[in-house]
């Protein structure tokens, strides 16, 4: 049976950047598990280019515990890597490679734990859930959750292994990704007043979004468990114009809302819709601002007094909990399956999405120890 680092070495070799195929990786994991007699369910997308994997060890007539992780990684283009991002490199107690922290390190630990569990007689089942395209809005896991929703027995708990330095995280913000499409009327720039400049509309929209953000900061709800204790609106991309001497007829603005549990993101969105209407109404018929939703997922808010948190405290020996700034699939597991979830995995997100991403060997060893304790509990 390969150890965790050997498994991670293979996982890093698969360049499973979001929106590209992950099936080679999934088939590698399937072959590892099925060689030990562990049945696997492969859940593909419509084209068959990407797939989820769901496997179970132990009895199937009672609720079990899910170890969940995503197999996709963010791109490396434009980053100044000093090592090959798709070859695992060890140096000074660190393992370098794209996805070592986010989150193939945990995936390797979870696969190793699943293999180890197959050698034991479990009283409570252990499930392994691997998804795709998490980094672009928790896309792939939704199909797997649709299937799990129809199962007669729902899981007892779910552990999402995103990097928390193995601390217990009980919450994260929800997210709406949206696009504002600003439409104008093109004319020669020498006759600019006769046209409607879509970039000017976009500028008005940006100003309205910034005003909404200031309102949230000063008047909105707060949750001091987060580093940023309020909901945020972020503009990430602006695309408009084709040439300097043409008044542009279109400008697109990609923005996101990340909301704490106390805020209704749809109410924030409604205020942004209202601002867009004001901008549209202030221009001739050719000037319009339309908003479309690109993606959304719910936040996570697991009560610190819940059974899953007590379980994780006894497993980790920790008493404290935290909330994380980044989103995860935990909110969807909690919403779709009504399964209590926590986020707990090796490494720090401070290393994620960066050149020379790494996870400490000690973190993987500690995660292996934690999951070995979990298996002992499931066999007890």
SVG drawing of the C-alpha trace seen along z (x, -y; Angstrom):
<svg xmlns="http://www.w3.org/2000/svg" viewBox="-35 -65 51 72">
<polyline fill="none" stroke="black" stroke-width="0.4" points="0.0,0.0 1.6,-3.3 2.1,-5.9 0.6,-9.4 3.7,-11.1 3.9,-8.5 0.2,-9.0 0.7,-12.8 3.6,-12.4 1.3,-10.8 -1.5,-13.3 0.8,-16.3 1.8,-14.7 -1.7,-15.1 -2.1,-18.7 -5.8,-18.9 -6.3,-22.6 -9.9,-23.7 -11.9,-23.3 -9.4,-20.7 -9.9,-16.9 -9.3,-15.1 -10.3,-11.6 -6.7,-10.3 -6.4,-11.2 -9.8,-9.7 -8.9,-6.5 -5.6,-6.3 -7.5,-6.6 -10.2,-4.1 -7.5,-1.6 -5.8,-2.0 -9.0,-1.5 -10.5,1.3 -7.2,3.2 -8.0,3.4 -11.6,4.4 -13.1,1.0 -16.0,0.4 -16.0,-3.0 -18.8,-5.0 -17.6,-7.3 -19.9,-10.2 -19.0,-11.9 -20.0,-15.3 -22.0,-15.3 -19.0,-15.2 -17.2,-12.5 -14.1,-14.8 -14.3,-15.2 -15.6,-13.0 -16.3,-12.7 -15.4,-9.6 -17.4,-8.3 -16.2,-5.2 -17.3,-3.5 -15.5,-1.2 -17.6,0.6 -21.3,1.3 -23.8,-0.4 -26.8,-0.2 -26.0,-3.1 -24.8,-6.7 -21.0,-7.2 -18.4,-9.9 -17.3,-11.5 -13.7,-12.7 -14.2,-15.2 -11.8,-17.0 -11.5,-18.5 -9.0,-17.3 -8.7,-20.5 -6.0,-23.2 -5.6,-26.8 -3.4,-27.7 0.4,-28.3 0.7,-30.6 2.4,-33.9 3.8,-32.7 7.5,-32.6 7.9,-29.0 11.5,-27.9 10.5,-24.2 8.4,-22.2 4.8,-22.8 3.7,-19.3 6.5,-17.4 6.6,-16.9 9.8,-18.4 10.9,-17.9 13.2,-20.4 13.8,-21.3 10.7,-19.4 8.4,-21.0 6.7,-19.4 6.4,-21.8 4.0,-21.5 0.7,-22.9 -2.0,-21.6 0.2,-20.4 -1.8,-22.6 -5.0,-23.3 -5.8,-20.5 -4.1,-17.3 -2.2,-17.0 -5.5,-16.2 -6.7,-14.1 -3.6,-12.0 -4.1,-11.6 -7.8,-10.7 -6.9,-8.1 -4.3,-6.5 -6.8,-6.5 -9.4,-4.8 -6.9,-2.1 -6.0,-1.6 -9.7,-1.4 -10.2,1.4 -7.9,3.6 -10.1,3.0 -13.6,4.1 -15.6,0.9 -18.8,0.5 -19.4,-2.9 -18.7,-3.4 -16.0,-5.7 -16.8,-7.5 -14.3,-9.2 -15.7,-11.9 -13.5,-13.5 -14.8,-16.3 -13.7,-18.4 -13.8,-22.1 -14.2,-23.4 -12.0,-26.3 -14.4,-27.9 -17.5,-27.8 -17.9,-24.3 -19.2,-23.1 -18.4,-19.4 -19.6,-18.3 -23.2,-19.3 -23.8,-16.3 -22.5,-14.0 -24.7,-15.6 -27.8,-15.1 -27.1,-11.4 -26.4,-11.3 -29.6,-13.1 -31.5,-10.1 -29.7,-7.6 -31.9,-6.1 -29.2,-6.9 -27.6,-10.3 -24.0,-10.7 -23.6,-11.4 -20.8,-14.0 -18.6,-15.4 -15.0,-16.6 -13.9,-18.9 -10.1,-18.8 -9.3,-22.3 -6.2,-23.7 -6.8,-25.0 -3.5,-23.8 -5.7,-21.0 -7.7,-23.5 -11.5,-23.0 -13.3,-25.5 -17.1,-25.8 -17.9,-28.5 -17.2,-30.3 -18.9,-33.0 -21.3,-32.3 -20.6,-33.6 -22.4,-35.0 -20.4,-35.5 -22.1,-37.9 -21.4,-39.9 -22.7,-43.4 -23.1,-43.9 -23.0,-47.6 -24.3,-48.4 -23.8,-51.6 -23.8,-53.0 -20.6,-53.1 -19.6,-56.1 -16.4,-57.6 -14.6,-59.1 -14.5,-62.5 -18.3,-62.4 -18.3,-61.0 -21.2,-63.0 -23.4,-61.4 -22.8,-57.9 -23.2,-56.2 -19.9,-55.1 -20.3,-51.7 -17.1,-52.3 -18.7,-55.4 -21.7,-53.4 -19.3,-50.8 -17.6,-53.6 -21.0,-54.6 -21.6,-51.0 -18.3,-50.6 -19.0,-53.8 -22.4,-52.3 -20.8,-49.0 -18.2,-50.9 -21.0,-52.9 -22.8,-49.6 -19.6,-48.2 -19.2,-51.3 -22.8,-50.9 -22.2,-47.3 -19.0,-48.2 -20.6,-50.9 -24.3,-49.7 -24.2,-46.0 -24.1,-43.0 -20.8,-41.7 -19.2,-38.4 -15.9,-38.9 -15.0,-35.3 -13.8,-36.3 -10.7,-38.2 -13.0,-40.5 -16.0,-40.6 -18.6,-41.8 -19.9,-40.9 -17.8,-42.1 -18.3,-43.0 -15.2,-42.7 -14.8,-43.7 -12.3,-41.4 -12.4,-41.9 -13.3,-44.7 -13.4,-44.2 -14.4,-46.9 -13.5,-48.8 -11.8,-47.8 -9.9,-50.9 -9.2,-54.4 -11.0,-56.1 -14.2,-54.1 -16.8,-54.9 -17.3,-51.4 -20.7,-49.8 -20.0,-47.2 -18.1,-46.8 -18.4,-43.8 -17.7,-43.8 -17.2,-40.6 -17.9,-41.0 -18.6,-38.8 -20.5,-39.1 -19.1,-37.1 -21.7,-37.2 -21.6,-36.3 -24.5,-34.2 -26.3,-37.3 -26.6,-38.9 -29.0,-37.8 -26.9,-38.0 -30.0,-38.4 -30.9,-41.6 -27.4,-42.9 -27.9,-41.9 -31.3,-43.6 -29.7,-46.9 -27.1,-46.5 -29.9,-45.7 -31.6,-48.9 -28.4,-50.9 -28.0,-49.4 -31.6,-50.5 -30.9,-54.1 -27.8,-54.2 -29.7,-52.7 -32.6,-55.2 -30.2,-58.1 -29.0,-57.4 -30.7,-57.2 -32.3,-53.9 -29.0,-52.7 -27.5,-52.8 -28.3,-49.8 -26.8,-47.9 -27.8,-44.3 -26.7,-41.8 -26.5,-38.1 -25.6,-35.5 -22.6,-33.3 -22.4,-31.0 -23.3,-30.9 -22.8,-28.6 -24.0,-28.9 -21.9,-29.7 -21.3,-27.3 -22.5,-28.0 -22.1,-24.9 -23.0,-25.5 -20.0,-25.2 -22.2,-23.2 -23.0,-20.6 -22.2,-16.9 -19.8,-17.1 -17.7,-19.8 -17.6,-17.8 -16.5,-14.8 -13.7,-16.7 -12.6,-18.2 -12.1,-14.7 -10.4,-13.6 -8.0,-16.5 -7.6,-17.3 -8.5,-20.9 -11.0,-23.1 -11.0,-26.1 -12.8,-26.6 -12.4,-29.2 -14.0,-30.5 -12.2,-30.7 -12.2,-33.5 -12.3,-31.2 -15.3,-29.2 -15.5,-25.5 -17.9,-22.7 -19.0,-22.3 -21.9,-24.7 -23.3,-22.6 -22.9,-19.3 -24.7,-21.0 -27.5,-22.4 -28.1,-19.5 -27.6,-16.6 -28.4,-18.3 -25.2,-16.8 -23.2,-18.6 -19.9,-19.7 -16.6,-21.1 -13.5,-22.2 -10.2,-20.7 -7.1,-19.8 -3.3,-20.1 -1.5,-23.2 -2.3,-26.8 -4.3,-28.7 -1.6,-31.4 0.4,-29.0 -2.4,-28.3 -2.7,-29.8 0.9,-31.0 4.1,-30.1 6.2,-27.5 3.1,-26.3 4.0,-23.8 2.8,-21.8 4.9,-20.8 5.7,-17.1 4.8,-17.5 1.3,-18.6 0.7,-15.5 2.1,-13.3 -0.3,-15.0 -3.2,-14.6 -2.3,-10.9 -2.3,-10.5 -5.7,-12.3 -7.3,-10.1 -5.8,-7.0 -7.6,-8.0 -10.8,-8.5 -10.5,-4.9 -10.0,-3.6 -13.2,-5.4 -15.1,-3.9 -13.9,-0.5 -14.7,-0.9"/>
</svg>
